[in-house]
Amino acid sequence: MNNFVQRVMIAFAGVFALSVVAIFVYFFWWQRPEQRCEALGNWWDPNGRVCAKPIFLPNITHRPIGAKRGAASVQPADARP
């Protein structure tokens, strides 16, 4: 009977150790990248697990900040940067 108790105790210790390792693996390989990405101010995509940097719209359109779309489209093409 004493051997049986010893085996059960070792089995429970093994299951506990595997559970702790699984929790650390989940945190460092699954949860931590999301936290790092959001701490940098980027956007996290949970479906593709991708960290994307937001793009400022005036950098793409070359409009001045705060300009409306209609006002910017009335300017001649040579006046745009």
C-alpha positions as a Markdown table, in Angstrom:
| # | Residue | x | y | z |
|---|---|---|---|---|
| 1 | Met | 0.0 | 0.0 | 0.0 |
| 2 | Asn | 2.9 | 2.4 | 0.8 |
| 3 | Asn | 4.2 | 1.9 | -2.8 |
| 4 | Phe | 0.9 | 2.9 | -4.2 |
| 5 | Val | 0.7 | 6.1 | -2.2 |
| 6 | Gln | 4.3 | 6.9 | -3.3 |
| 7 | Arg | 3.4 | 6.4 | -7.0 |
| 8 | Val | 0.2 | 8.5 | -6.7 |
| 9 | Met | 2.2 | 11.3 | -5.0 |
| 10 | Ile | 4.8 | 11.3 | -7.8 |
| 11 | Ala | 2.0 | 11.2 | -10.5 |
| 12 | Phe | 0.3 | 14.3 | -8.9 |
| 13 | Ala | 3.7 | 16.1 | -8.6 |
| 14 | Gly | 4.3 | 15.4 | -12.3 |
| 15 | Val | 0.9 | 16.6 | -13.4 |
| 16 | Phe | 1.4 | 19.8 | -11.3 |
| 17 | Ala | 4.8 | 20.4 | -12.8 |
| 18 | Leu | 3.5 | 19.9 | -16.4 |
| 19 | Ser | 0.6 | 22.3 | -15.6 |
| 20 | Val | 3.0 | 25.0 | -14.4 |
| 21 | Val | 5.2 | 24.6 | -17.5 |
| 22 | Ala | 2.1 | 24.8 | -19.7 |
| 23 | Ile | 1.0 | 28.0 | -18.0 |
| 24 | Phe | 4.4 | 29.6 | -18.5 |
| 25 | Val | 4.5 | 28.5 | -22.2 |
| 26 | Tyr | 1.1 | 30.0 | -22.8 |
| 27 | Phe | 2.1 | 33.3 | -21.2 |
| 28 | Phe | 5.4 | 33.7 | -22.9 |
| 29 | Trp | 4.6 | 32.4 | -26.4 |
| 30 | Trp | 0.9 | 33.4 | -26.6 |
| 31 | Gln | 0.1 | 36.2 | -24.3 |
| 32 | Arg | 3.4 | 38.2 | -24.0 |
| 33 | Pro | 3.7 | 39.2 | -27.7 |
| 34 | Glu | 0.3 | 40.8 | -27.5 |
| 35 | Gln | 1.2 | 42.8 | -24.4 |
| 36 | Arg | 4.5 | 43.9 | -25.9 |
| 37 | Cys | 2.8 | 45.0 | -29.2 |
| 38 | Glu | 0.1 | 47.0 | -27.4 |
| 39 | Ala | 2.7 | 48.6 | -25.1 |
| 40 | Leu | 4.5 | 50.0 | -28.1 |
| 41 | Gly | 1.2 | 51.6 | -29.3 |
| 42 | Asn | 0.7 | 49.2 | -32.2 |
| 43 | Trp | -2.3 | 47.1 | -33.2 |
| 44 | Trp | -2.6 | 43.4 | -32.4 |
| 45 | Asp | -4.4 | 41.1 | -34.8 |
| 46 | Pro | -5.4 | 38.0 | -32.7 |
| 47 | Asn | -6.4 | 36.0 | -35.8 |
| 48 | Gly | -3.1 | 36.2 | -37.6 |
| 49 | Arg | -1.1 | 37.0 | -34.4 |
| 50 | Val | 0.5 | 39.9 | -36.2 |
| 51 | Cys | 1.7 | 43.2 | -34.6 |
| 52 | Ala | 0.9 | 46.0 | -37.1 |
| 53 | Lys | 1.9 | 49.6 | -36.9 |
| 54 | Pro | -0.9 | 52.2 | -37.6 |
| 55 | Ile | -0.2 | 54.5 | -40.5 |
| 56 | Phe | -1.0 | 58.2 | -40.1 |
| 57 | Leu | -3.4 | 59.1 | -42.9 |
| 58 | Pro | -1.8 | 62.5 | -43.9 |
| 59 | Asn | 1.5 | 60.6 | -44.6 |
| 60 | Ile | -0.4 | 58.7 | -47.3 |
| 61 | Thr | -2.6 | 61.4 | -48.8 |
| 62 | His | -0.1 | 64.3 | -48.3 |
| 63 | Arg | -2.9 | 66.5 | -47.1 |
| 64 | Pro | -2.2 | 69.0 | -44.3 |
| 65 | Ile | -3.4 | 67.8 | -40.9 |
| 66 | Gly | -7.0 | 68.8 | -40.3 |
| 67 | Ala | -7.8 | 69.6 | -43.9 |
| 68 | Lys | -11.1 | 68.4 | -45.2 |
| 69 | Arg | -11.2 | 66.1 | -48.3 |
| 70 | Gly | -13.1 | 68.7 | -50.4 |
| 71 | Ala | -10.7 | 71.5 | -49.6 |
| 72 | Ala | -7.7 | 69.5 | -50.3 |
| 73 | Ser | -9.1 | 68.3 | -53.7 |
| 74 | Val | -9.7 | 71.9 | -54.9 |
| 75 | Gln | -6.0 | 72.8 | -54.7 |
| 76 | Pro | -4.1 | 72.6 | -58.0 |
| 77 | Ala | -2.0 | 69.5 | -58.5 |
| 78 | Asp | 1.3 | 71.5 | -58.6 |
| 79 | Ala | 0.6 | 73.1 | -55.2 |
| 80 | Arg | 0.5 | 69.7 | -53.4 |
| 81 | Pro | 3.7 | 68.5 | -51.9 |
